[in-house]
Amino acid sequence: MRIVTPFVLAALLPALLAAPLKAQSTHTAAPAALDAAVQERVAATESDRETVRRVLTHPDVQKVAGEAGIDLRRAERVVATANDSQLAALASQARQVEQALAGGQSRVTISTTLIIIALLVLILIIVAVD
């Protein structure tokens, strides 16, 4: 009986160890897919930040901000530190401003001015909340 026990253990040991080892190596998503998703999210966030920064450097936006007494350097700092939901809201309004200013308009219309002011006020509200 003593001779049979080691052989039985030797035969069963790989089967007993295979299940936990297989469970450890199985992933829900492949690491490459996770890396790609993270990189896509980072790229989208940076794209949103760049959109807002681009609008803040537009001469018409700077003019409206100056007339309203809004410090654009502070607004740029907010853009740099905004979380994802805040940044999404800012980028949405920034895209509206870009669309309104696109096409070589020679003057700012009232609606564009209101959109710019709304964007800047949103930035100020984010600063005040933080």
Summary of the structure (lengths in Angstrom):
residues: 130
radius of gyration: 28.2
end to end distance: 74.3
largest distance: 98.2
contacts: 320
relative contact order: 0.10
helix: 82%
strand: 0%
